[in-house]
Amino acid sequence: MLTFVLILAVGIVAGFLFDRFAGPSWFARQFSGSTRGIITSALVGIAGAFVGYHIALLLALGSGLLTTILAAAAGAAAVLFLWRMAK
């Protein structure tokens, strides 16, 4: 349960930071409000954190707390970056 909450928190923080520093794309600013971008970035960050965590498990990189956090953060960053490029 702790791992689930930790991955969830890492994904939300990554989404908020990504939205704060990268900002919404031009297209998103034209059609949606600022809160929609924050919520969407947080949800995409959560999805990326779970993807990164599960890839780390599949590659057997370890099951420690630091490995979990790093894998979740890397996965969230990668998915957020790809999501931004797709928009």
Secondary structure, DSSP 8 states (H G I E B T S, - for coil): -HHHHHHHHHHHHHHHHHHHHH---HHHHHHS-HHHHHHHHHHHHHHHHHHHHHHHHHTT---SHHHHHHHHHHHHHHHHHHHHHH-
